[in-house]
Amino acid sequence: MAQSYRCALIGVGKAESMGNVKGGGHQIAYTHSNALLADDRMELCAGADINPENLAAWRTRFDVAAGYADYHEMLRVEKPDIVSICTYVGLHRVMIEDCARAGVKGVFCEKPFLASPADVRAVREVAAKTRVKITAAHVRRYSVVFELARQWIAQGEIGEPLLISAGLPGWDLSEWGSHWLDMFCFLNGDVAAEWVFGQARVRDFRGYGHAMEEHGVAYVGFKNGCRGVLDGGQALGQPYTMLVTGTEGEIRFCNGENGPYFIHTSRSGWEEVAPPAPQPLWVQNFQKSFNALADWIEGGSEPTIGLSTALATSELNLGAYLSALRGDRVDLPLTDFTVNEWPLEALARKAKTAGGVTKT
């Protein structure tokens, strides 16, 4: 008989969805909850949120008996095996630490994963000390189109990868961009990034509890010579979600990340490829993520969304912001863990001192 897990959420999301709006309120915890309820191995036993209206709406929607204003009390009383953290990035480190010290077996944390280099070091240390299994919500690693593209690249269908590029119209390098930076790593076989250059226009726009850029760009160098370019704010002038260019061809992700198709240019010429049908639903990627965490807890290997890749992507993400702040390239992996705040906060102060004004 398969082992079952008591699961709890910290941060249950807005009572009413505000849609896909940068800086707005979201219901990602509802996606987590649907994935847990769809899995026979998981029992959704409790949730915690400081907003009583949001907590009440979530408990009604998912028929959850236990709700807490204080997640510390929830950890003490419910003793969950797995905790899903769906809060803002600035709260992740302390919540991960609290879960680990409370004896939680596995943590599934939303992205962007961590808010500062100091957080990176702290989470690495608490994982080593407590042996808690930590994964990040880089669930696109389980999307069939990206899995197939990674396989093609590994097989040499486009030769050696040279450049992976993407643009995010109206978005930023962290809230949505963390997914795309992670996909750069994933498609490139998780070859380590050696360095990152970043630039950002930061004024007084805020969302998700922290400063956000109006426009940011990351330029990444990987150890195998591949480069990555992510434009957080623009679309790079191309009608593709993402483009992978190799020495002998290209992979173009078209019509959004889930298809209905993408085009593969190989040594044999242009080819229009439909992903295997039916396309996996978004919630199914989360369900795969929870199952991978459970398998890891039970002694399996670290999953593709595990702490190793989560920290690498987080350092890349933070490194781009640190580069913008310092006006210099940031080499990876990070070696200076003294910065203990979201780097954009320092950039926002710098812009204010220089007289930067937000566009109207």
Secondary structure by P-SEA (a helix, b strand, c coil): cbbbbbbbbccccccccccccccccccaaaaaaaaaaacccccccbbbbccaaaaaaaaaaaccccccccaaaaaaaccccbbbbcccccccaaaaaaaaaaccccccccccccccaaaaaaaaaaaaaccbbbbccccccccaaaaaaaaaaaacccccccbbbbbbccccccaaaaaaaaaaaaaacccccccccccccccccccccbbbbcbbbbbbbccccbbbbbbccccccccccbbbbcccbbbbbccccccccccccccccbbbbbcccccccaaaaaaaaaaaaaaaaaccccccccaaaaaaaaaaaaaaaaaaaaccccccccccccccccaaaaaaaaaaaacccccc
